[in-house]
């Protein structure tokens, strides 16, 4: 959600919606791209070894910590969604037993 990047990002999302409705060029000061009606990888650094962004890496580490299982296979996806406030996670686990 835009709120994760602060009030300025929320303001820009609202401004992009107004720009889009009017047919004006979209304001792109915060994310440097169109955010309204679009999804993109969380705007954090990408780990070159794993391909995960920082938020995905945090989710993977936290899941292993919660389960107290450092060898559990975890896959995570973290994207920016064009809404003002919300949070959602997608985490996949591979377990040995059903």
C-alpha positions, 0 to 999 in steps of 0.5 A: 500500500502507499501508506508504507512509503508515507503520506507523500506516497499516498498523496501521489497515488491520489494525484495520479488518479486525478491526473489519469481521469483528466488525461494529464501526465501522471505525477511520478515524484515518489516511485518514479513510475505509474503507481495508479492501476499498476503493481510492481515489486516492493521498492527496496533493494534486491538481493542479487544472490536470491532475487528477493527484495528486502521485504520478501527476505524479512518475511522468509527470515521471520517465518523460519523464526516463527516455526523455529525451523531454519531449514524450512523452504519458504518462498515469499512475494511482496509487491506494491499495490495501488491502494492507500492502506492495506497489507497482505502477504503471500508465503509458500512453505514446503513441509515434510509431513502433511 
